[in-house]
């Protein structure tokens, strides 16, 4: 998967998370079972810490439900337009 620097710039502007941090997290995610609730909770908590955003238990549950049930858009770039 290849993303342009423009894509990473958009993410960094919105989240204050740099390209290297994103790529390291992506590598970790690729090696993980993203249908495993415990793994998902760890990733969500890590993302919250990285971005300085609080993720409530309710929001965390909704994210996990969406991921497990394949209700996540396949085109991530749409999140940043």
N, C-alpha and C positions, 0 to 999 in steps of 0.2 A: 504494500500500500504506500503510495507516495503522495504527500501533501505539499503544497507550495508554501513558501515563506509567507506569502500573503495570508494564507489560512492561519498559520501560527501567530502572525501579527494580530489578527482579529481576536483570537483566543486570548492572547496576552493582554490586549487592551481591555477586554471584558473581565478577565479573571486575575490579572497580575501574576500569572503562572507562566514561566518561561518554557521555551521549546524543549530543552533538555529534560526538564521535570516531566513534561507531558510524555515525551518519548520513553522515559524510564517507567512511568506508570503504565503506558501502553504495553511495554514489554512484559511487565508483571501480569497485566490482565490477560495477555495472550497465553501465558503459561498456566492460568488459573481456570477453574471450572466456574464459569459465570452463571451457571444455573444453581450453584450452591449458595444458600441463603447466608451462611456465615461469611463466605468469601465476599459476597456482594456488600454486606454490612461493613466489612473492613475497608473495601474500596470506597464506599460512600463516605465513611468517616474520614478517610485519608484525603479525599477530594475536598471535603468540608474544611479540614484543617489547612490544606494548601491554599484555598481561596479565601479563607477567613469568613466563610458563610456557615451559619448555624443550620443544621439539618435536623428538624424535629423528628421524633419517632414516627409520627403520622406520615410525614413526607418520605422518610426512609422506607416505610412499609409500602407506600404507593410506588416508589421507584423499583423496589424489589419485585413487587407484583407485576409491574410493566415488563421488566426484564425477563422474568421467569415465563411470562405468558407471551413473549415475543411481540409486545406492543410498543416497541421502540423504533422510531424512524431509522431506516437504513442509511439515509443520506445525512450524516452529521453536520455537514456544511450548512444545512437549513437552520440549525440552531443559532447560527452566528450572523445571519443576514439582517 
